[in-house]
Amino acid sequence: MSLPTRTAVLVLVDGDGAVLGQLPPFDVRIPFWPETEDLVDGARALGAEISVLRFLSADGPAHVGGVVTYLAQLDGGDPALAPTSFRLEPHPLRAPYAEVGGPAASLAWAREALVAAGYGTPEAVRQRKTWNLSGLWRLETARGTVWLKHLPPFLRAESVVLEWLNAVAPGSAPPLIAADGTGRQLIGHLPGEDGFGAPLSVRYSMADLLHGLQRRAIQDVDALAARGVRDRRGPLLADQMVAAALPWLEEIPGLEALLERLPNQFAELEACGLPDSLVHADFHPGNVRFSASVPPAALDWGDSFLGNPGFDVLSLSAGLTPHESEQLTEHWAALWRQAVPGSDPVRAVRLLQPLSALYGAVIYSTFVENIEPSEWPYHADDVPRCLKMAVDQG
């Protein structure tokens, strides 16, 4: 299936935030909205050296393709610009890396941190992504590739999780080189390939990785919570689900009845005997790096939380046939039955199916609450979509 073309419109500002105008529209190779590498190259072809700051608007609801308008800072060049009606206004929820001067500040921090860590000054820098959940740059150093990842404040606990993983299970996640506690972090490059579309045979090793990390995390749950990792254990998650669903009760038939059943569902889930642990929360194969010569390692821990470990095996099963999903779940469940005799992991996963969709509404509503309205198109439709899915599955 061919993907729709993305046509970029870049509104430019200078280093003081003065609006300069906009570049002529141009088509880019990668259709996904957050991807910036083609935007930088396209602007360069038009005589502008830029840093992409943030998404402004699109002519359709999808996250891919269409005419997409961005704000970018002119760092050099003298391009021909058309007039624009855009006016730059402040917003309290704007990510630091999306502010004028934000990318430069992040890169300045990264250069100092790399020198301090013995990597030297980066030899090349490429902006790869910017959206409401992260800014990402690839930096080439004398010691190899390093990634600068700048997260908005509400996701900054990823560096806490990475620090913990590096300490208890080196190689299971990207090495954390430096973090400033505000969302900026430098992480090392992992060998291998992203596991999108991985067959069942490969996902068994991913399940082994997941179980090993989660079993190790059981003893450190309270410590991780104290350091700022999101706490979604039992009743806390139930309350968050209700809060995410309440605005939609009148629009989604069956939602109120589903919420009324939540206390019983959580009681049944607790009776399954799985201990609370660290949950990746987006453990699909594409977030796992692997190859024939290196063991799997998990990326993107920004959504992670403390709660029931069964959520992750549901994500890991995405794209499998029902029979394959059962096989993978049973493989994962056997590990937990060995670790926690008397537990019923398979029943826990069955109970989590509708709860997982409700959790999706929680996470997307969290995103919407913490990003400026211009970027809501990324996530706003996801909240009712997840709630309707929960009703259908419940």
C-alpha positions as CSV (number, residue, x, y, z in Angstrom):
1,M,0.0,0.0,0.0
2,S,1.5,3.4,-1.0
3,L,1.5,6.1,1.5
4,P,0.2,9.7,0.7
5,T,2.7,12.4,-0.1
6,R,3.7,15.0,2.4
7,T,4.0,18.5,1.1
8,A,5.8,20.8,3.5
9,V,5.2,24.5,4.1
10,L,7.8,26.1,6.3
11,V,7.1,29.4,8.1
12,L,10.4,31.0,9.1
13,V,11.4,33.1,12.1
14,D,14.7,34.6,13.0
15,G,16.6,34.1,16.2
16,D,14.6,36.9,17.9
17,G,11.3,35.3,17.0
18,A,10.4,37.8,14.2
19,V,8.3,36.2,11.5
20,L,10.1,36.4,8.2
21,G,7.8,34.7,5.7
22,Q,7.4,31.2,4.3
23,L,9.3,29.1,1.8
24,P,7.6,27.8,-1.3
25,P,5.8,24.4,-0.6
26,F,7.9,21.3,-1.5
27,D,7.2,17.5,-1.4
28,V,9.3,15.3,0.9
29,R,10.3,11.6,0.7
30,I,9.2,10.6,4.2
31,P,5.4,11.1,4.7
32,F,5.3,11.0,8.5
33,W,4.6,14.4,10.2
34,P,7.3,14.4,12.9
35,E,10.2,13.5,10.5
36,T,12.4,16.5,9.9
37,E,15.4,15.3,8.0
38,D,13.7,15.8,4.6
39,L,12.5,19.2,5.7
40,V,16.0,20.4,6.5
41,D,17.3,19.1,3.1
42,G,14.4,20.6,1.2
43,A,14.9,24.0,2.9
44,R,18.6,23.9,2.1
45,A,17.8,23.3,-1.6
46,L,15.8,26.6,-1.4
47,G,18.8,28.5,0.2
48,A,17.8,28.2,3.8
49,E,19.6,26.5,6.7
50,I,17.0,25.8,9.3
51,S,16.0,24.1,12.6
52,V,12.5,22.8,12.6
53,L,10.7,24.0,15.7
54,R,7.2,22.5,15.6
55,F,4.1,21.4,13.7
56,L,1.6,24.2,13.1
57,S,-1.3,22.6,11.0
58,A,-2.2,20.1,8.4
59,D,-5.0,19.8,5.9
60,G,-6.2,16.3,7.1
61,P,-6.6,14.3,10.3
62,A,-4.0,11.6,9.7
63,H,-0.5,11.6,11.0
64,V,0.9,10.9,7.5
65,G,0.9,12.9,4.3
66,G,-1.1,15.9,3.2
67,V,0.0,19.6,3.2
68,V,1.7,20.1,6.6
69,T,2.8,23.5,7.9
70,Y,5.7,23.8,10.3
71,L,7.5,26.6,12.1
72,A,11.3,26.7,11.6
73,Q,14.1,29.0,12.6
74,L,16.3,30.4,9.9
75,D,19.9,29.7,11.0
76,G,21.6,30.9,7.8
77,G,21.1,31.8,4.1
78,D,19.0,34.3,2.4
79,P,16.0,32.5,0.8
80,A,13.2,34.0,-1.2
81,L,10.2,34.1,1.0
82,A,6.5,34.6,0.5
83,P,4.3,36.7,2.9
84,T,2.5,34.8,5.7
85,S,-0.3,35.7,8.1
86,F,1.2,33.6,10.9
87,R,1.8,35.4,14.2
88,L,4.1,33.9,16.8
89,E,2.4,33.7,20.2
90,P,3.7,32.2,23.4
91,H,2.0,29.1,25.0
92,P,2.8,27.7,28.5
93,L,2.7,24.1,27.3
94,R,5.2,24.5,24.4
95,A,8.1,22.1,24.6
96,P,11.4,23.8,25.3
97,Y,12.9,22.4,22.1
98,A,10.0,23.9,20.1
99,E,10.7,27.5,21.2
100,V,12.8,29.9,19.2
101,G,16.4,29.1,20.2
102,G,15.3,25.8,21.7
103,P,17.2,23.5,19.3
104,A,20.4,25.5,19.6
105,A,20.2,25.4,23.4
106,S,19.7,21.6,23.4
107,L,22.6,21.1,21.0
108,A,24.8,23.4,23.1
109,W,24.1,21.3,26.2
110,A,24.8,18.1,24.2
111,R,28.1,19.4,23.0
112,E,29.3,20.2,26.5
113,A,28.0,16.9,27.9
114,L,29.7,14.9,25.1
115,V,33.0,16.6,25.8
116,A,32.6,16.0,29.5
117,A,31.9,12.3,28.8
118,G,34.9,11.9,26.6
119,Y,33.2,11.8,23.3
120,G,34.6,15.0,22.0
121,T,32.8,17.6,19.9
122,P,30.3,16.0,17.4
123,E,31.6,15.9,13.9
124,A,28.1,16.0,12.3
125,V,24.6,16.8,13.5
126,R,21.3,15.9,11.8
127,Q,17.9,16.9,13.1
128,R,15.7,13.8,12.7
129,K,12.4,14.5,14.4
130,T,10.4,17.1,16.3
131,W,6.9,16.8,17.6
132,N,5.0,17.2,20.8
133,L,6.6,14.1,22.4
134,S,10.3,14.6,21.5
135,G,13.0,16.4,19.6
136,L,15.6,14.0,18.2
137,W,19.1,14.7,16.7
138,R,21.7,12.2,15.4
139,L,25.2,13.2,16.4
140,E,28.3,11.6,14.9
141,T,31.3,11.5,17.2
142,A,34.8,10.0,17.2
143,R,33.3,7.2,19.4
144,G,30.3,6.5,17.1
145,T,26.7,7.6,16.8
146,V,25.0,9.3,19.7
147,W,21.4,10.5,19.9
148,L,20.2,13.7,21.5
149,K,16.7,13.1,22.7
150,H,14.8,16.1,24.3
151,L,11.5,15.1,25.9
152,P,8.9,17.5,27.2
153,P,8.8,17.9,31.0
154,F,5.9,15.4,31.5
155,L,8.0,12.6,29.9
156,R,11.4,13.4,31.5
157,A,11.4,10.3,33.7
158,E,12.7,8.2,30.8
159,S,16.2,9.1,31.9
160,V,15.5,7.6,35.3
161,V,14.3,4.4,33.7
162,L,17.3,4.2,31.4
163,E,19.7,4.9,34.3
164,W,18.1,2.0,36.2
165,L,18.1,-0.4,33.2
166,N,21.8,0.5,32.5
167,A,22.6,-0.4,36.1
168,V,20.7,-3.7,36.5
169,A,20.7,-5.0,32.9
170,P,23.4,-3.5,30.8
171,G,22.7,-3.9,27.1
172,S,18.9,-4.2,27.5
173,A,18.3,-0.6,26.6
174,P,20.2,2.3,25.1
175,P,23.2,3.4,27.2
176,L,22.5,6.7,28.9
177,I,25.5,9.0,28.5
178,A,24.1,12.1,30.1
179,A,20.8,13.6,31.3
180,D,20.0,17.0,32.7
181,G,16.8,16.1,34.6
182,T,14.6,18.4,32.5
183,G,14.1,16.1,29.5
184,R,17.4,16.4,27.7
185,Q,19.4,13.1,27.4
186,L,22.2,11.7,25.3
187,I,21.9,8.0,24.5
188,G,24.2,5.7,22.7
189,H,23.3,3.9,19.5
190,L,22.1,0.3,19.7
191,P,23.3,-2.2,17.1
192,G,20.8,-4.2,15.0
193,E,17.5,-3.3,13.4
194,D,14.1,-2.2,14.6
195,G,11.9,-5.2,14.9
196,F,8.8,-4.0,12.9
197,G,6.9,-7.0,11.6
198,A,9.1,-9.5,13.5
199,P,7.9,-13.1,13.2
200,L,6.7,-15.1,16.2
201,S,10.1,-16.9,16.5
202,V,11.9,-13.7,17.1
203,R,9.2,-12.3,19.5
204,Y,9.9,-15.2,21.9
205,S,13.3,-13.7,22.6
206,M,11.7,-10.3,23.0
207,A,9.3,-11.8,25.6
208,D,12.3,-13.3,27.4
209,L,13.9,-9.8,27.6
210,L,10.7,-8.3,28.8
211,H,10.1,-10.8,31.5
212,G,13.7,-10.6,32.8
213,L,13.5,-6.9,33.1
214,Q,10.1,-6.9,34.8
215,R,11.0,-9.6,37.2
216,R,14.1,-7.6,38.2
217,A,12.0,-4.4,38.6
218,I,9.6,-5.9,41.2
219,Q,11.9,-5.1,44.1
220,D,12.6,-1.6,42.9
221,V,9.0,-0.4,42.1
222,D,8.8,1.9,45.2
223,A,12.2,3.4,44.5
224,L,11.3,4.1,40.8
225,A,8.1,5.7,41.9
226,A,10.0,7.9,44.3
227,R,12.2,9.1,41.5
228,G,9.2,10.2,39.3
229,V,8.3,7.2,37.2
230,R,4.5,7.3,36.6
231,D,2.6,5.2,39.2
232,R,-0.3,3.4,37.7
233,R,-0.7,0.5,40.2
234,G,-4.2,-0.9,40.6
235,P,-6.5,1.8,42.1
236,L,-4.4,4.6,40.8
237,L,-4.9,3.4,37.2
238,A,-8.6,2.8,37.7
239,D,-9.0,6.4,38.9
240,Q,-7.0,7.7,35.9
241,M,-9.2,5.6,33.5
242,V,-12.4,7.1,35.0
243,A,-11.0,10.6,34.7
244,A,-10.1,10.1,31.0
245,A,-13.5,8.6,30.3
246,L,-15.8,11.0,32.1
247,P,-15.9,13.8,29.4
248,W,-17.1,11.2,26.9
249,L,-19.9,9.4,28.8
250,E,-22.8,11.1,26.9
251,E,-21.1,10.5,23.5
252,I,-20.1,6.8,23.8
253,P,-22.9,4.4,24.6
254,G,-21.9,1.6,27.0
255,L,-19.0,3.6,28.5
256,E,-20.7,4.3,31.8
257,A,-21.5,0.6,32.3
258,L,-17.9,-0.3,31.5
259,L,-16.7,2.1,34.2
260,E,-19.1,0.6,36.7
261,R,-17.5,-2.8,36.2
262,L,-13.9,-1.5,36.7
263,P,-13.7,-2.2,40.5
264,N,-14.6,-5.8,39.9
265,Q,-12.2,-6.1,37.0
266,F,-9.3,-4.8,38.9
267,A,-10.2,-7.1,41.9
268,E,-10.1,-10.0,39.5
269,L,-6.9,-8.8,38.0
270,E,-5.2,-8.6,41.4
271,A,-6.4,-12.1,42.2
272,C,-4.4,-13.4,39.2
273,G,-1.3,-12.9,41.4
274,L,1.0,-10.9,39.0
275,P,3.2,-8.5,41.0
276,D,3.4,-4.8,39.9
277,S,6.5,-4.0,38.0
278,L,8.0,-1.7,35.4
279,V,5.8,-1.5,32.3
280,H,7.3,-0.3,29.0
281,A,3.8,0.7,27.8
282,D,4.6,0.6,24.1
283,F,6.4,-2.7,23.7
284,H,5.7,-3.4,20.1
285,P,8.4,-5.1,18.1
286,G,9.4,-1.8,16.4
287,N,10.6,-0.6,19.8
288,V,13.0,-3.5,20.1
289,R,16.4,-3.6,18.3
290,F,17.9,-7.0,17.5
291,S,20.0,-8.9,15.0
292,A,21.5,-12.4,14.6
293,S,24.7,-11.2,16.4
294,V,23.3,-9.1,19.2
295,P,20.5,-9.9,21.8
296,P,17.4,-7.7,21.7
297,A,17.3,-4.4,23.5
298,A,14.3,-2.1,24.1
299,L,14.0,1.5,23.0
300,D,11.7,4.4,23.9
301,W,10.8,4.1,27.6
302,G,9.2,7.6,27.8
303,D,5.7,6.1,28.3
304,S,6.8,3.6,30.9
305,F,4.9,3.3,34.2
306,L,4.6,1.1,37.3
307,G,1.7,-1.4,37.1
308,N,0.6,-4.7,35.8
309,P,3.3,-6.3,33.5
310,G,0.6,-8.0,31.4
311,F,0.0,-4.8,29.4
312,D,3.3,-5.3,27.5
313,V,2.6,-8.7,26.2
314,L,-0.5,-7.3,24.5
315,S,1.7,-4.8,22.7
316,L,4.2,-7.4,21.8
317,S,1.5,-9.5,20.2
318,A,0.4,-6.8,17.8
319,G,0.2,-8.0,14.2
320,L,0.2,-11.7,15.0
321,T,-2.6,-14.1,14.2
322,P,-4.8,-15.1,17.1
323,H,-3.1,-18.5,17.3
324,E,0.4,-17.0,17.3
325,S,-0.7,-14.5,19.9
326,E,-1.9,-17.3,22.2
327,Q,1.4,-19.1,21.7
328,L,3.4,-15.9,22.6
329,T,1.2,-15.2,25.6
330,E,1.6,-18.8,26.8
331,H,5.4,-18.5,26.5
332,W,5.4,-15.3,28.5
333,A,2.9,-16.8,31.0
334,A,5.1,-19.9,31.6
335,L,7.9,-17.6,32.7
336,W,5.7,-15.8,35.2
337,R,4.2,-19.1,36.5
338,Q,7.7,-20.2,37.2
339,A,8.6,-16.9,38.9
340,V,5.3,-16.6,40.8
341,P,3.9,-20.1,41.5
342,G,0.1,-20.1,41.8
343,S,-0.3,-17.0,39.5
344,D,-2.6,-17.0,36.5
345,P,-0.9,-14.8,33.9
346,V,-3.1,-16.0,31.0
347,R,-6.3,-14.9,32.8
348,A,-4.6,-11.6,33.7
349,V,-3.9,-10.9,30.0
350,R,-7.6,-11.7,29.1
351,L,-8.8,-9.3,31.8
352,L,-6.3,-6.6,30.5
353,Q,-7.6,-6.7,27.0
354,P,-10.4,-4.1,27.5
355,L,-8.4,-2.4,30.2
356,S,-5.5,-1.9,27.7
357,A,-7.8,0.1,25.5
358,L,-8.9,2.2,28.5
359,Y,-5.2,2.7,29.3
360,G,-4.7,4.0,25.8
361,A,-7.4,6.7,26.5
362,V,-5.4,7.6,29.7
363,I,-2.1,8.0,27.9
364,Y,-3.6,10.0,25.0
365,S,-5.6,12.2,27.3
366,T,-2.3,12.8,29.2
367,F,-0.7,13.9,26.0
368,V,-3.5,16.3,25.0
369,E,-3.5,17.8,28.5
370,N,0.2,18.5,28.3
371,I,0.7,19.9,24.7
372,E,-0.4,23.1,23.2
373,P,-3.7,23.0,21.1
374,S,-2.0,23.4,17.8
375,E,-0.5,20.0,18.2
376,W,-3.7,18.2,19.3
377,P,-4.3,16.8,15.8
378,Y,-1.6,14.2,16.6
379,H,-3.7,12.7,19.5
380,A,-7.1,14.2,20.0
381,D,-9.0,11.5,18.0
382,D,-7.2,8.8,19.8
383,V,-9.0,9.3,23.1
384,P,-12.5,8.5,21.9
385,R,-11.2,5.8,19.6
386,C,-9.6,4.0,22.6
387,L,-12.8,4.4,24.7
388,K,-15.0,3.0,21.9
389,M,-12.6,0.1,21.5
390,A,-12.7,-0.6,25.3
391,V,-16.5,-0.7,25.2
392,D,-16.5,-3.1,22.2
393,Q,-14.0,-5.4,23.9
394,G,-15.5,-5.1,27.4
